[in-house]
Amino acid sequence: MTTGVVDDTAVHESPTERAEAAFRRIAEVDRPEVWITLRTREEVVADAAAVEARLAAGASLPLAGVLVAVKDNIDVAGLPTTAACPEFAYTAEVTAVAVERLVAAGAVVLGKTNLDQFATGLVGTRSPYGAVRHAVDPELVSGGSSSGSAVAVALGIADIGIGTDTAGSGRVPAALHGLVGIKATLGIIPTHGVVPACADFDAVTVFAAEMSAAVAAAAIMAGPDPRDPRSRRWPADVRLAAPARARLAVPRADDLTALTPDYRAAFADTVAAARAAGVATEEVDISALLEAALLLYDGSVVAERYAAVGEFLAGSPASADPTVAAIIAAAGRTTGPGFADDMDTLARAKAAAATALRNFDGLLLPTTTEHPTIAAVQADPIAINRRMGTYTNFCNLLDMAAMAVPGAPTPRGNPFGVMVVTRAFDDQVAIDLAARITTAIGPSSVDTDAPADTEKQSRAAGRKRSRANSHNPSRADTGTPVLVGGGVELAVFGAHLRGQPLHWQLEEVGARFAGAVTTTDAYRLTALDTVPPKPGLVRHGAGLGAPIRGELFLVSRAGLGGFLAGLPAPMGLAPIELSDGRAVIGFACAYDAGRAGTDITAFGGWKAYLQRQN
């Protein structure tokens, strides 16, 4: 039996075999601090067996047997939710909708993972359950607050890790471990069943070793839910792809001073890789964004953290982390006028960001500034944590999406992470651009010979095994996985084909290439007397024409409406019969205009005709 969603060596493993392998790996790595509640082997194997039974009964399960580690501020029915504070614990009666959707798709929950208490931190050390050590070098921080979920994936235990990201918690641990971390547009993945940190700025996120696995999980979790009043759906004009000739903004040198020298060199190499992948880059001033980032903890926005758990912490629970308790206690001293002032500042920062990125498809940033040791963070818990959020903190405040992926390694061969940050709802654009960059860089690598002991090497090997267990959902366009589903199929046969003079109109609305198509033999093609030159596709009837080659794109509904409103005579949109039996919307031509043109049906397509003319 196969799961249908994994590649390489794992493709022949059944869900129960994968579950058994996970518990062998748990014993091998001996990292108890990763978990707050680890389900028993018997429970997990029983769930995996139930997935096998569903498959045998004919169920379609895109995540069949995929093993999930869930951050312990997200509810799973029947398991305690602690938010890394034992006195806060309660047993969840209902599973968070994001996890519920994964399980419905065949995923199996391994357990609940450790975190920076109440999701307050970017280091992974602020927990009474112990500091979560880095997967390869246990002297280094894992990154937080979603530390346990990231390390469970990096160690090759879980296929995907579910976390939350308010300040960067779904991106910083990814960067420190060479993982992929998706922080979708706020509300796209509902936060129902999540202990709030800052309710207006919280996001459920996913970690995976490969982009395809992360995107597959995010796509399944996405979609509004009435139990989350802040949940959102993709808009009618959502962009379904990045343009072929994309433009990325990058920070000026003055905006990169927070980086260590190694990280600055790695970022320069990553920018060079983006250019090599055909992505144009240009430096912009992002100081307004960096100033907005300070408001998440240093401004009145932090009052939302007090609203979430301030009264509970005011009771001085014995296991409260002192740093977390101090941050949230201070949040209780904010004022209404101060909050209003900060909301005005954020509105202005959003406008400044929109202006700075107006001519770009996204912003390429380093994910974090450094990789500190646990000892350094314990000696200076506030300043290092604040610095590590330099490039992540503003994202949710300004309603932006981010795709965190491995960048070029540091000169010492250590992991380095970058983010493609985009406007709200341009998540698919971020994924496409991140894929181009990572493809140009090549497989991410970590210097696994650097650690002296075999324990570290074993953990690095575990991460490589995790990379082998990647998912392979259906893909389109450049081969990158698809997060934003749907769209209307649109067939084109002339000036809108790739490489033709009007193709830019498709790119302008974020259309996604979905493959080559051919019509039935009911159509004839004529060259029209237009500027720019274009053909007209006219239906004459079965057997009265010839198969005509074209291309299929996925277009948002609003984008399709825009085409219809702007089409010049004699062009129009009409159902087109394809050779595979489908009927799709496509560009067609008025019958009279087609008869007046030059018949070029014999060429079988517009590009073939143009080649003959040259």
N, C-alpha and C positions, 0 to 999 in steps of 0.2 A: 504493500500500500504506500502511496506517496501523498504528501501533503498538497502538492500542486502549487506551492508558493515559495519554494526554496531552490537554490542552485547547488551545483558542485556535490560535495560528499554527502550533504544532508538530504539530497533530493529523494533518496531511497529510504529514509527513515520514516517510520510511522509516528503518529503523535505520541504513543506510549513510549516508543524507543527514544524519542527526543526528550521526553520528561525524565526517563531514567538517566539519560546522559547528563541532564542538567544537575541532578543530585550527585552524580559522580564528580562533576566539576565543582560543585559547592564544597564537597569534602576535600577535593584536591587543593583548592586555593585557600581554604580555612580563613575566610574573611567574615567573621560573625558580625562585625560592625556595619556591614552592608544592609542587614535586615533588622527590622523591628519586629515584624511578624512573618516568619517563614512557614508556609503551609507544610503539612507533613507530606512525605513522599507518597503515601497511600492516597491522600486526597488529590494530589496533582495527577497521579497516574490514573485515578478513577475518572477525573475530568477529561483526561486525554483519551481514555477508552470510550467515553461518551461521545467525543468528537468523531472517533472512528466509526461508531455506530451510526451517527448522523450521516457520515460520508457513504457508508454502506447502504443507507436508506435512500440515497440519491440526492442528498442536500448539496447545494453549492456553497462552499465555505472558502472564501478567498484567503483566509488566515488560518486554515486548518492546522492545528498543532503548533502554532507560533506561541512561544513562551514569553510572558509579559511580567515585568517587574513594575509595581505601582507605588509611587511615592506616597508616604503615609500621611498626607493631608488630603487624600482623595479616597472617597468611600468605596469599599467593596463589601457587599452584604455578608453578614456573618463574621466579619473580621473587625478587630478594633481599629479605630482611627485615633492616633495619638498626636499628630503634628509634632512629634518628638518631645512631648511633654506628658509623662505618665499620669499626672493628676487630671489632665484634660481629657483623657481617653474615654471613648464611648464606642459601643458596638453598633456598626452601621446596619440599618434595616434595609436600605435600598442601595444598590450600586450606582455610582456616578454614571451619568448617561454616556460619557465618552468611553468608559471601560465597558459598560453594558453593550455598546455597539461592537467593540472588539470581540467580546465573548460570543455575541450572536454570530459573528463572522468566523468563529472557530478557534479563536485564541484561548489560551489557558493561562490563568493567573498563578504565578509562583508564590507571590507574597507581597508584603508591604515593606518599603525600603526607608532607610534612614535619611534624614534631611537636616539642614539648619533649622532650628526650632522655629515653628510658625512661619516657615519659608522666609526667614529674615536673615539673609546673608548670601555671599557668593563664594564661600570658602569650604564648606562641608565639615567644619570643626565645631559648630555651635549646637551640640546635642548631648544630652545626658546618656545617650546610648553609645557614645564614643565618637571620636573624630573618624570620619570615613577617609581612609588612606587612598592615595593614588593607586591605580591598578598596576602600574609598572614599578614605580619607585615609592615605597610606603613612607618615605620621609617627606614627600611632597603632598600638598593638599590635593584633594580630588576635584575641588570646585563645588559650589553649592548654588542654591540650596538643594537642588535635586541630585545630591551627591550619590546616594545609594543606587538610584535607578541608572545613572550613568555608569557607575562602576560595575554593576551587574551585567551590563551589556559589554563593557570593555574587557571584562574577565571571561567572556564567552559563556556566561550562564544563561542569560536571557537574550532573546532575539530582539526585543524592543523594550525600552524603558519609558514609562510614562511619568512626566514631571509637571511642574508648573513654572511659569516664567513671568514674574512681575518686573524684576530689575535686570534679568539676564540669566536666571537660574536654569533655563533650558538651553542656554548657549555656551556659557562659560565652562561647565563641566565637559561639554562636547569638545570644545577647543583644546582642553588640557589632555584629552584622551584620543584625539584623532577621530572623533565620531561626527556623525551628522546630527544636527539638532534643528527641528522646525518650530519656529514661533509664528504661527499663522496670525493673520489679521484678528484683532480683538473680536471675540464673539463668534467667530466661525466655528470653533470647537467649543461647545457649551461648557460652562464651569459649574453646572449643577452637580452637587455632591462633593464640592471642593471647599475645604476650610478657607475662608477668605483671608487674604493678606491685605491687599488694597482692591476691594471688590470691583471698582471701575477699571482697573488696570491689570487684573489677573488673566493669565492665559494657560490653558492646558497644552503641554508640549510633548514631543516624542523624540527619543534618542534611538539611533540604530547605527550599525557599522557601515551600512550602505544606504545611499540615497533612495533607492527603489523601495527598501523596506520601510524607511521612515515615511515616505510619501504615501505608500499603500495604507499604512496605519492612520495617518492624518486624514486621508480621504474618507476612510470609513468612519472616523470620529466626527467629521465635519457635518454641519447642518443644524438649523435652529431647533430648539426644544422649548416648549412652553414653560417648563420648570425653571428656565434661566431667562429672566427678563432682559438680560443684556445680550442674548444670543442673536446672531445676524445670519442672513443668507447672502449668497453671492448676488451682486446687482445684475441687472439686465445687460449692462454694458461691460461686464467683466472681461478683462483681457485674457485670452487663452494661450498666448505664446509671447515670447520675447522676439523682437525683430531680428532678422539675420544680421543686420549691421547695427548692433546695439552700442549704446554709449553709457559708460559708467562714470560717475563722479568719484573722485578719490580725495582724501584730505590733503591739505597743504602740509608742508614740513612742520609749520608752527603748530598744527593740530595733532602732531604725532609725538610730542615731547614726553608724553607719559609712558611711552614704550621703552622697554629695556633695549640695549643695542642689538641683542640677538633677535628680538621680535621685530625691530625696525628693519633689519636685514631681510628677515623672512617675509615681511610685508612687501618690501620692494621686489623680491623675487616673485611674489604672488601677482603683483600688478603687472610685472613683465610677462607672466604666464597668461594673464587675461589678454594682453595685447597680442600675444602669439596666437591666441584662440580667435582673433579677429574682432575683439571687443575694443572699441575706442575708449580711452580714458582721458580725463581732464581734471586737474586740481581745482577744488572749490573751497571756499571758506565755510567750515562747519562749526565755527565758534558758537553760533546761536544754538545749535543743537546740543553742544557740550554744556553750555550754560543751563539749558532746560533740563538736562540730565540731573543736575544738582538738586532740583526741586523734589525729586522722588524721596530723598531722605532728609535734605536740609531745609525743605520748604513745608508748607502747610498740608501738602498732599499726604504726608505721612500720617495725618490724622485718621486716614482710613484704616491704618493698622491698629490704632487705638480703638476705633469703632468695632473692629473685628474681635480682638481679644484683650483689650486694655483692662476692662473690669475684672476679667479672670486673673490677669497677672497682678492686679492691684492687691489681690489676696495673698501674695507672696508664696506661691506654691514652691515646695522644697526643690523641685527639679528644674525650676526656671533657669535658663541660661542667663548669666548676669548681663552680658552684652545685649542680648535680645531684649531682656526686661528693661534695660536702661533706654534703649531706642524707643520702645513702645510707650514707656512712661513719659518720655519727653514729648511724644506725639500728642499726649493728652493735654498739653499746655498750649496747643495752637488756638488761634482765634478765628471767628467767622470772617472779620474783615481781612485777616491775613490769607485765609483760604480764597476769598474772592480776588484778592490781588494776585495770588499765584495762578488762578484760573485765567486771569487776564494775560499774565505773562506767558502762559502756555498757548493761548490763542495767538499771541503775537509770534511765538516761536514756530507754531504750525505754519503761519503765513510766510515766515522767513525761510523755513525748510522748503515749502512749495516753490518759492521764488528761486532758491539755490538749485533745486533739482528739476526745474521746469523743463530743461532741454535734455534731460537724462532719463534713462530707463531704470536706474537704480543707483545706489551708493555702495561702494565697496569699502569695508572697514575691517580693521583688526578686531577680533572678538574681545580680547582682553589684553592687559598690558604686560603680564609677567606670569611666572609660575613659582609662587613662594613655597617655602617649606612650612610644615605644620608648626615648627618651633617659632618661626618668624611671625606667623599669624597670631600665635598665642601671646607673643611678646608685644605685638602691636595690632590688636584685633580690629580697630576701627579704620585706621588710615589705609592699611593694605586692602581691606575689603572695599572701601570707597574707591580706591584707585582702580581696582579690578573691574568696576562697573562703569568706567569712563565712557566706553563706546556702546554699552548696552542699555543704560538706564533711561535714555530719552525715548526709546523706541515705542513703548506702550503709551507713554505720556503724549506722544505726537501721533498716535494711531497709525503706526507703520508696521509692516510685516518684515520678517527677517528669516533668511535661510543660512544657517551656520554650517560650514563645511571645513574639512582640513585644507589649509593652505600649503604653501611650500614649507618644508621643514626648516628649522633654524640651522645656522652654520654648524651647530653641534649635533644635528640629527634628531632633535627633539620635536614633538608635535607643536604645530602652530595653527591656530584657527582664524578664519575670516568669516565675515557675514556679507551677504548681499541684502541690503535693506531697500525696501520699496514702499511706495505709497500704499495705503490701505487697499486691499482687494487685488493688488498686483502680485499675489503670492506665486502664481504660475510663472510670471516673468522672473521672479527671484530664483525659482527652482531651475529654469532653463539656463539662466546666466551662471549660476553656481555650477551647474553640470559642465558647462563649457570650460570654466576655469579649472575644475578638478580634473577634467579629461586632459587638459593641456599640461597640468602638473604631473599627471601619472599617478600610479598607486601610492598612497601616503605610506611613509615608512618611518619607523622609529628605531633609533640605535639600540637594539636589544642586546648588543654585546657590551654596552656600557655597564649595566649592573653586574656586580661581581658574583652574586649568589644565584643558584639555580632557581630559587623561589621567584625572583624577579623575572628571569627568563621564561619560566613556566607561565607567568601571568601574561607576559607579552605574547607568548604563543597562543594563549587563550583568546586574546583579542583577535589574532589572525584567524583562528578557527571561527570566531564570531563573524568575521567578514565573509568567510566562505558560506555562512548560513544566510545569505541575502535573498530577498524576495524578488520576484520578477513579474510585476503586473504588466498589463497591456500598455504599450507605449505608442507615442506618435511624434511627429515632427522630427526633432533632432535625436530622438532615441531616449529622451529624458522621461521619467515617470510623470504621470498626470495627476495633479491634485484637484484641479478645477474641472469636474466632469460636465457633461451636457454640451450645450451649443447646438447650432443648427448646421447640418451638412449643406455645403454650397459647392457646386461643381462649376469650374471655370474652364474655358476652352481657347482663350485668346490673349488679350492684352493684360489680363490679370494673372496669367501663369507666372511662376517663379522666373525671374530674369527678364520679364517683359515690362514695358514702361508704366503700366498701371498697377503693378503688383504692390506698390507702396500703399495703395488704398486698403488692401487687406492687412498689411502690417500695421497700419495706423489704428485699426480697430482690434489689434491683437488676435488676428485669425491664426489658426493652427493647422499646419499641413497634415493631412490624414492619408495621403497616398495617391498614386496614379489611378485613374479610372478610364473606362472605355464605354461609349454608348452602345446601344443596340444598332442594328442596321437600318433603323428608321430615320436617320438624320443625314442631312447634307450640310456641307460647310462652304460658305462663300466669303471671299475677300471683299470687304466694304470700302468705299471711298471715304475714309474718315481720318481725322488727325487726333491722336496717333493712329496708325493703321491697326485695324482689328477685324476679326472675322465675325460672321453671323452664323449661328447654329439654328437650323430650321428643321422641324419635323415634317417629313413627307409621308410617312407610313411604313409599316413593316415591309422590309425587303426593297424599299424604294431609295435607300441610301446606302451608307456603309458605316462600320464602327469608327467613331471619332475619338481620338485620345485627348484626355484632359487631366485635370488635377482636382482633388477633393480637399476642401478645407472645413474646419469647424469654426463657426462664427457665432458670437453672442447674438441674442435675439435683437438687442438694440442695434448692434452693428449691421445685421441683415436689414433691419428697417431703414437704416441710413442709406444703405446701398439702393434699396428700392426707391427711396425718395429722391435720390440724386442721379438715377440712371438717365442718360440722354437718349432721345429717340435715335435709332429705332430699336434700342436694346430694352430688354425686360427680363423679369424672373419668371420661370415656368418650371413645372415638373419635368425632369429629364430621366428617361429610362436608361438604366445602366445594364451592361452585358451580364452582370451577376444577378439580375432580376430585381434589383432595388429601383426605387424611384426617388430622386432627390431634387431639391431646388437647384436650379442652375441658370446661368446666363443664356438667354436665347434671343432670337431676332425676329422681328415682324416678317411675315411671309412675303409681302410685296418687296420690302427692302432686300431680303435675301435673294429673290429672283433677279433683282437689278444688279447684284454683285457678280463677281467672277467666281464660278464654281471651282472650288479647290478640294472637293471631297476625295478625290483620288489620292491625295497626299496623306490622308488619314489623321491629320492634325495640323494645328497652326505652326508649331515649331518646325515640323518637317517641311512645310511649305516655305517658311522663311529661310531655312537652310538651303533649299534649292534655288531661291532667289539670289543668294549670295555666292 
